[in-house]
């Protein structure tokens, strides 16, 4: 299925979901936008299986993977979902979601060359490298993805 068509379908589903508040709709639209921008730039083909939870489920060559996007600009005080930084919760999520890998993607939206210092500090302070199989730095404005782990 065409990626642009899927994006439009997901946005329509979000907008038609009467259970979501306006703020929740906005957050979910941003999440879907980040997911589709990441997929377009990522070198391997990914198929979206689910975007409804905080962790997006994608398929890469028959392997289910979960992707969590963390925008450090929006989370300036790192007020994020603490469960996504707890080993026991992530083990449970892997089983429930039936995923083989968990990816952590730091989002940057600057037009300038990315300084990875803040991202690397965040990863170290929150022990992200111990919790996730792969860690990416994703600058959507520059259309670049850097693998940090």
N, CA and C of each residue as an Amber inpcrd file, in Angstrom:
protein
   447
   0.8410000  -1.1770000   0.0000000   0.0000000   0.0000000   0.0000000
   0.8920000   1.2470000   0.0000000   0.4900000   2.2570000  -0.7150000
   1.2180000   3.5140000  -0.8390000   1.3620000   4.1880000   0.5290000
   2.5670000   4.6450000   0.8500000   2.8490000   5.2640000   2.1390000
   2.0200000   6.5260000   2.3640000   1.8720000   7.3580000   1.3410000
   1.0750000   8.5860000   1.4680000  -0.3900000   8.2650000   1.7300000
  -0.8920000   7.2490000   1.0680000  -2.2800000   6.8350000   1.2740000
  -2.4780000   6.3350000   2.7060000  -1.5360000   5.5170000   3.1920000
  -1.6150000   5.0130000   4.5670000  -1.6000000   6.1610000   5.5650000
  -0.7330000   7.1330000   5.3350000  -0.6360000   8.2930000   6.2190000
  -1.9950000   9.0000000   6.2890000  -2.5920000   9.2460000   5.1300000
  -3.9040000   9.9120000   5.0780000  -4.9620000   9.0880000   5.8070000
  -4.9310000   7.7800000   5.6190000  -5.8920000   6.8980000   6.2890000
  -5.7510000   6.9850000   7.8100000  -4.5180000   6.9500000   8.2910000
  -4.2840000   7.0080000   9.7330000  -4.7260000   8.3480000  10.3050000
  -4.4400000   9.4320000   9.6050000  -4.8490000  10.7620000  10.0710000
  -6.3740000  10.8390000  10.1380000  -7.0510000  10.3120000   9.1410000
  -8.5190000  10.2970000   9.1340000  -9.0480000   9.4890000  10.3150000
  -8.4390000   8.3340000  10.5850000  -8.8560000   7.5140000  11.7250000
  -8.6900000   8.2710000  13.0370000  -7.5850000   8.9830000  13.1730000
  -7.3290000   9.7560000  14.3920000  -8.3660000  10.8650000  14.5430000
  -8.6190000  11.5910000  13.4760000  -9.5680000  12.7080000  13.5270000
 -10.9990000  12.2290000  13.7860000 -11.3270000  11.0260000  13.3440000
 -12.6720000  10.4810000  13.5310000 -12.8550000   9.7730000  14.8720000
 -11.7790000   9.6290000  15.6390000 -11.8480000   8.9230000  16.9210000
 -12.4350000   9.8490000  17.9860000 -13.6850000   9.6270000  18.3250000
 -14.3820000  10.4630000  19.3020000 -13.8970000  10.2890000  20.7270000
 -13.1030000   9.2590000  20.9910000 -12.5900000   9.0310000  22.3400000
 -11.3490000   9.8640000  22.6500000 -10.7270000  10.4230000  21.6150000
  -9.5210000  11.2280000  21.8100000  -9.8810000  12.7020000  21.9660000
  -9.2480000  13.3530000  22.9350000  -9.4130000  14.8020000  23.0780000
  -8.6330000  15.4880000  21.9560000  -8.8050000  16.7910000  21.8130000
  -8.0610000  17.5240000  20.7830000  -6.5600000  17.4160000  21.0150000
  -6.1500000  17.5010000  22.2720000  -4.7210000  17.3960000  22.5990000
  -4.2040000  16.0050000  22.2420000  -4.9620000  14.9730000  22.5680000
  -4.5560000  13.6070000  22.2400000  -4.5010000  13.3950000  20.7310000
  -5.4530000  13.9730000  20.0100000  -5.4300000  13.8770000  18.5490000
  -4.1740000  14.5380000  17.9920000  -3.8510000  15.7150000  18.5140000
  -2.6550000  16.4260000  18.0490000  -1.3960000  15.6070000  18.3170000
  -1.2830000  15.0550000  19.5220000  -0.1160000  14.2410000  19.8680000
  -0.0120000  13.0090000  18.9670000  -1.1400000  12.3690000  18.7070000
  -1.1440000  11.1640000  17.8790000  -0.7900000  11.5010000  16.4280000
  -1.2810000  12.6380000  15.9240000  -0.9460000  13.0590000  14.5580000
   0.5500000  13.3250000  14.4430000   1.1320000  13.9710000  15.4470000
   2.5780000  14.2210000  15.4470000   3.3330000  12.8930000  15.4580000
   2.8770000  11.9540000  16.2720000   3.5190000  10.6360000  16.3430000
   3.4750000   9.9360000  14.9830000   2.3260000   9.9560000  14.3320000
   2.1870000   9.3140000  13.0210000   3.0510000  10.0280000  11.9860000
   3.0830000  11.3550000  12.0500000   3.9260000  12.1250000  11.1330000
   5.3910000  11.7310000  11.3130000   5.8540000  11.6750000  12.5690000
   7.2380000  11.2720000  12.8460000   7.5120000   9.8640000  12.3230000
   6.5750000   8.9610000  12.5440000   6.7330000   7.5820000  12.0900000
   6.8920000   7.5130000  10.5720000   6.0460000   8.2180000   9.8420000
   6.1090000   8.1540000   8.3820000   7.3330000   8.8730000   7.8270000
   7.7540000   9.9590000   8.4550000   8.9910000  10.6260000   8.0270000
  10.1840000   9.6930000   8.2580000  10.2020000   9.0260000   9.3990000
  11.2790000   8.0890000   9.7100000  11.3100000   6.9600000   8.6730000
  10.1610000   6.3950000   8.3600000  10.0840000   5.2960000   7.3920000
  10.5910000   5.7350000   6.0240000  10.2550000   6.9440000   5.6050000
  10.7070000   7.4280000   4.2880000  12.2230000   7.5520000   4.2020000
  12.8470000   7.9010000   5.3130000  14.2880000   8.1460000   5.3040000
  15.0810000   6.8770000   5.6300000  14.5060000   5.9850000   6.4010000
  15.1700000   4.7460000   6.7950000  15.4900000   3.9190000   5.5510000
  16.6420000   3.3140000   5.5210000  17.1300000   2.6530000   4.3070000
  16.4280000   1.3350000   3.9700000  15.8630000   0.6670000   4.9450000
  15.1980000  -0.6190000   4.7190000  13.6780000  -0.4300000   4.7020000
  12.9630000  -1.2750000   3.9590000  11.4990000  -1.1400000   3.9360000
  10.8650000  -1.5480000   5.2710000  10.0030000  -0.6920000   5.7760000
   9.2510000  -0.9540000   7.0000000   7.7650000  -0.8610000   6.6730000
   6.9820000  -1.7580000   7.2440000   5.5350000  -1.7310000   7.0790000
   4.9100000  -1.4140000   8.4280000   3.9990000  -0.4560000   8.4670000
   3.3400000  -0.0740000   9.7160000   2.2420000  -1.0840000  10.0240000
   2.3140000  -1.6740000  11.2140000   1.2730000  -2.5950000  11.6660000
   0.3350000  -1.9440000  12.6700000   0.8690000  -1.0310000  13.5040000
   0.0290000  -0.3580000  14.4950000   0.7020000   0.9270000  14.9570000
  -0.0900000   1.9590000  15.1260000   0.3990000   3.2540000  15.5810000
  -0.3990000   3.7460000  16.7940000  -1.3510000   2.9730000  17.2760000
  -2.3050000   3.4500000  18.2740000  -1.7130000   3.6230000  19.6650000
  -0.6760000   2.8790000  19.9940000  -0.0530000   3.0110000  21.3100000
   1.1460000   3.9330000  21.2360000   1.7810000   4.1440000  22.3550000
   2.9770000   4.9840000  22.4090000   4.0990000   4.3690000  21.5870000
   4.1560000   3.0470000  21.5930000   5.1490000   2.3420000  20.7850000
   4.4880000   1.9330000  19.4700000   5.0880000   2.3580000  18.3720000
   4.5960000   2.0200000  17.0350000   5.1080000   0.6320000  16.6680000
   4.2650000  -0.1740000  16.0440000   4.6640000  -1.5170000  15.6390000
   4.8780000  -1.5200000  14.1290000   6.0810000  -1.9360000  13.7280000
   6.4110000  -2.0320000  12.3080000   6.9480000  -3.4310000  12.0210000
   6.9470000  -3.7660000  10.7520000   7.4800000  -5.0400000  10.2940000
   8.6500000  -4.7440000   9.3670000   9.7830000  -5.3720000   9.6540000
  10.9510000  -5.2560000   8.7810000  11.3610000  -6.6660000   8.3870000
  11.0950000  -7.0230000   7.1430000  11.4410000  -8.3480000   6.6190000
  10.8860000  -9.4760000   7.4830000   9.6320000  -9.3480000   7.9030000
   8.9760000 -10.3890000   8.6810000   9.2350000 -10.3460000  10.1710000
  10.0080000  -9.3790000  10.6490000  10.3230000  -9.2570000  12.0700000
   9.5730000  -8.0570000  12.6460000   8.7840000  -8.3170000  13.7040000
   8.0290000  -7.2490000  14.3630000   8.9620000  -6.4240000  15.2400000
   8.8690000  -5.0950000  15.0880000   9.7120000  -4.1880000  15.8570000
   8.8530000  -3.0760000  16.4290000   9.2110000  -2.6350000  17.6180000
   8.5190000  -1.5210000  18.2500000   9.4030000  -0.2920000  18.1900000
   8.8020000   0.8530000  17.8610000   9.5600000   2.1020000  17.7710000
   8.9450000   3.1260000  18.7140000   9.7810000   3.6660000  19.5960000
   9.3560000   4.7380000  20.4970000  10.0740000   6.0190000  20.0820000
   9.3020000   7.0730000  19.8210000   9.8680000   8.3640000  19.4490000
   9.9260000   9.2640000  20.6700000  11.0820000   9.8850000  20.8810000
  11.2740000  10.8050000  21.9960000  11.7910000  12.1280000  21.4490000
  10.9810000  13.1550000  21.5620000  11.3540000  14.4970000  21.1030000
  11.8680000  15.2720000  22.3080000  13.1810000  15.4430000  22.3930000
  13.7670000  16.1150000  23.5500000  13.3860000  17.5870000  23.6260000
  13.0400000  18.1940000  22.5010000  12.6090000  19.5890000  22.5050000
  11.2740000  19.7250000  23.2250000  10.3510000  18.8390000  22.9200000
   9.0370000  18.8700000  23.5830000   9.1320000  18.3840000  25.0200000
  10.0990000  17.5340000  25.2880000  10.2920000  16.9920000  26.6350000
  11.5070000  17.6470000  27.2880000  11.5070000  18.9880000  27.3250000
  12.6870000  19.6960000  27.8180000  13.0350000  19.3150000  29.2470000
  12.0500000  18.9880000  30.0430000  12.3300000  18.5520000  31.4100000
  12.2340000  17.0340000  31.5050000  12.2490000  16.3830000  30.3470000
  12.1820000  14.9280000  30.2630000  10.9500000  14.3770000  30.9830000
   9.8260000  15.0380000  30.7560000   8.5650000  14.5760000  31.3500000
   7.9060000  13.5840000  30.3980000   8.4930000  12.4190000  30.2780000
   8.0500000  11.3960000  29.3460000   7.4140000  10.2520000  30.1100000
   6.9550000   9.2840000  29.4160000   6.3300000   8.1100000  30.0020000
   7.4020000   7.2560000  30.6840000   7.4380000   7.3020000  31.9880000
   8.4780000   6.6080000  32.7670000   8.4730000   5.0920000  32.5260000
   7.3300000   4.5310000  32.1850000   7.2700000   3.0800000  31.9710000
   8.1830000   2.6280000  30.8420000   8.4520000   3.5270000  29.9050000
   9.2890000   3.1600000  28.7620000  10.7800000   3.1920000  29.0980000
  11.0790000   3.3960000  30.3840000  12.4640000   3.3890000  30.8550000
  12.6420000   2.3950000  31.9990000  11.6800000   1.4820000  32.1430000
  11.7390000   0.4740000  33.1940000  11.8780000  -0.9050000  32.5490000
  12.9530000  -1.6330000  32.8850000  13.1890000  -2.9400000  32.2570000
  12.0020000  -3.8990000  32.3520000  11.3770000  -4.0060000  33.5170000
  10.2700000  -4.9570000  33.6800000   9.0890000  -4.6060000  32.7790000
   8.8040000  -3.3210000  32.6430000   7.6980000  -2.8920000  31.7800000
   8.0030000  -3.1720000  30.3100000   9.2410000  -2.9430000  29.9160000
   9.6120000  -3.1830000  28.5200000   9.5960000  -4.6700000  28.1750000
   9.9690000  -5.5100000  29.1220000   9.8920000  -6.9610000  28.9020000
   8.4370000  -7.3720000  28.6960000   7.5500000  -6.8350000  29.5300000
   6.1170000  -7.1280000  29.3850000   5.5830000  -6.6180000  28.0560000
   5.9770000  -5.4020000  27.6820000   5.5250000  -4.8280000  26.4130000
   5.9630000  -5.6790000  25.2270000   7.1890000  -6.1680000  25.2680000
   7.6840000  -7.0300000  24.1850000   6.7750000  -8.2490000  24.0170000
   6.3880000  -8.8480000  25.1400000   5.5320000 -10.0400000  25.0850000
   4.1280000  -9.6940000  24.6070000   3.5530000  -8.6470000  25.1750000
   2.1840000  -8.2540000  24.8230000   2.0890000  -7.8580000  23.3530000
   3.0420000  -7.0530000  22.8990000   3.0140000  -6.5490000  21.5250000
   3.6230000  -7.5300000  20.5200000   4.2340000  -8.6050000  21.0260000
   4.8610000  -9.6350000  20.1830000   5.9200000  -9.0450000  19.2590000
   6.8070000  -8.2610000  19.8680000   7.8800000  -7.6400000  19.0900000
   9.2200000  -8.2690000  19.4600000  10.0940000  -8.3530000  18.4690000
  11.4200000  -8.9480000  18.6590000  12.4560000  -7.9010000  19.0420000
  12.2610000  -6.6670000  18.5680000  13.2160000  -5.5920000  18.8490000
  12.4740000  -4.3410000  19.2750000  13.1440000  -3.5530000  20.1250000
  12.6380000  -2.2380000  20.5090000  13.6370000  -1.1900000  20.0560000
  13.1390000  -0.2020000  19.3510000  13.9800000   0.8890000  18.8820000
  13.5940000   2.1690000  19.6060000  14.6000000   2.9530000  19.9340000
  14.4080000   4.2540000  20.5790000  14.9000000   5.3100000  19.5930000
  14.0250000   6.2450000  19.2300000  14.3680000   7.2560000  18.2320000
  14.2540000   8.6400000  18.8540000  15.3920000   9.3270000  18.9400000
  15.4000000  10.7140000  19.4150000  15.1330000  11.6130000  18.2230000
  14.1420000  12.4780000  18.3770000  13.7320000  13.3640000  17.2820000
  14.3320000  14.7500000  17.4740000  14.8730000  15.2610000  16.4030000
  15.4080000  16.6340000  16.3540000  14.7640000  17.2970000  15.1490000
  14.3740000  18.5400000  15.2950000  13.7090000  19.2270000  14.1850000
  14.4190000  20.5220000  13.8110000  15.7210000  20.5360000  13.9480000
  16.5100000  21.7260000  13.6580000  17.0290000  21.6800000  12.2230000
  17.1630000  22.8600000  11.6220000  17.7410000  22.9340000  10.2770000
  19.2660000  22.9720000  10.3350000  19.8170000  23.0590000  11.5250000
  21.2640000  23.1130000  11.6940000  21.7960000  21.7200000  11.9860000
  23.0760000  21.5530000  11.7530000  23.7160000  20.2590000  12.0120000
  23.4980000  19.8720000  13.4650000  23.1150000  18.6370000  13.6650000
  22.7750000  18.1670000  14.9970000  23.9770000  17.9910000  15.8990000
  23.8790000  18.5830000  17.0820000  24.8550000  18.3510000  18.1270000
  24.2930000  17.2120000  18.9700000  24.9590000  16.1010000  18.9720000
  24.4470000  14.9090000  19.6370000  24.7200000  14.8850000  21.1340000
  25.3360000  15.9290000  21.6620000  25.7110000  15.9410000  23.0750000
  24.4960000  15.7520000  23.9870000  23.4330000  16.5270000  23.7720000
  22.2370000  16.4180000  24.6160000  21.5910000  15.0400000  24.4720000
  21.5700000  14.5270000  23.2550000  20.9790000  13.2060000  23.0130000
  21.7740000  12.1160000  23.7250000  23.0860000  12.1740000  23.6040000
  23.9320000  11.1650000  24.2440000  23.8540000  11.2630000  25.7670000
  23.7470000  12.4790000  26.2780000  23.6000000  12.6730000  27.7240000
  22.2770000  12.0730000  28.2070000  21.2250000  12.3170000  27.4540000
  19.9140000  11.7600000  27.7900000  19.9670000  10.2350000  27.8000000
  20.5750000   9.6520000  26.7890000  20.6890000   8.1940000  26.6800000
  21.4420000   7.6270000  27.8790000  22.5260000   8.2850000  28.2460000
  23.3380000   7.8220000  29.3770000  22.5770000   7.9620000  30.6950000
  21.9990000   9.1410000  30.9390000  21.3140000   9.4050000  32.2070000
  20.1050000   8.5050000  32.4320000  19.4480000   8.1000000  31.3600000
  18.2460000   7.2770000  31.4720000  18.4920000   5.8090000  31.1320000
  19.7680000   5.4490000  30.9590000  20.1670000   4.0610000  30.6860000
  19.4070000   3.4600000  29.5000000  19.1640000   4.2950000  28.5130000
  18.4040000   3.8780000  27.3330000  19.1260000   2.7620000  26.5800000
  20.4470000   2.8160000  26.5220000  21.2150000   1.8120000  25.7740000
  21.0120000   0.4070000  26.3390000  20.7430000   0.3080000  27.6330000
  20.5190000  -0.9970000  28.2540000  19.1120000  -1.5360000  27.9990000
  18.1980000  -0.6590000  27.5950000  16.7910000  -1.0290000  27.4840000
  16.3180000  -1.2910000  26.0610000  16.9670000  -0.6570000  25.0950000
  16.5070000  -0.7210000  23.7070000  17.5580000  -1.3970000  22.8260000
  17.0870000  -2.1260000  21.8210000  17.9840000  -2.8550000  20.9260000
  18.7440000  -1.9300000  19.9900000  18.0680000  -0.8930000  19.5110000
  18.7000000   0.0910000  18.6330000  18.2880000   1.4800000  19.0800000
  19.2170000   2.4180000  18.9040000  18.9430000   3.8210000  19.2260000
  19.3240000   4.6490000  18.0120000  18.4070000   5.5200000  17.6160000
  18.6100000   6.3680000  16.4480000  18.4920000   7.8370000  16.8340000
  19.2340000   8.6600000  16.1210000  19.0700000  10.1140000  16.1540000
  18.4330000  10.4650000  14.8200000  17.2640000  11.1000000  14.8570000
  16.5010000  11.3910000  13.6460000  16.2520000  12.8900000  13.5510000
  16.8780000  13.5190000  12.5490000  16.6480000  14.9370000  12.2920000
  15.6970000  15.0250000  11.1070000  14.4340000  15.3020000  11.4010000
  13.4260000  15.3020000  10.3350000  13.5960000  16.4820000   9.3890000
  14.1050000  17.6100000   9.8860000  14.3020000  18.7800000   9.0200000
  15.3980000  18.5440000   7.9940000  16.4330000  17.8140000   8.4010000
  17.5500000  17.5280000   7.4970000  17.4110000  16.1740000   6.8090000
  16.3550000  15.4520000   7.1380000  16.1190000  14.1150000   6.5690000
  17.3070000  13.1830000   6.7860000  17.8160000  13.1770000   8.0220000
  18.9480000  12.3050000   8.3480000  18.6150000  11.4070000   9.5370000
  19.1650000  10.2090000   9.4860000  19.0660000   9.2590000  10.5870000
  20.4830000   8.8020000  10.8980000  20.8530000   8.8920000  12.1720000
  22.1550000   8.3910000  12.6150000  21.9060000   7.2790000  13.6240000
  22.6120000   6.1900000  13.4510000  22.4940000   5.0760000  14.3910000
  23.4430000   5.3420000  15.5490000  22.8940000   5.4070000  16.7650000
  23.7080000   5.6360000  17.9560000  24.0140000   4.3310000  18.6800000
  23.2390000   3.3120000  18.4070000  23.4920000   1.9680000  18.9580000
  22.9280000   0.9570000  17.9890000
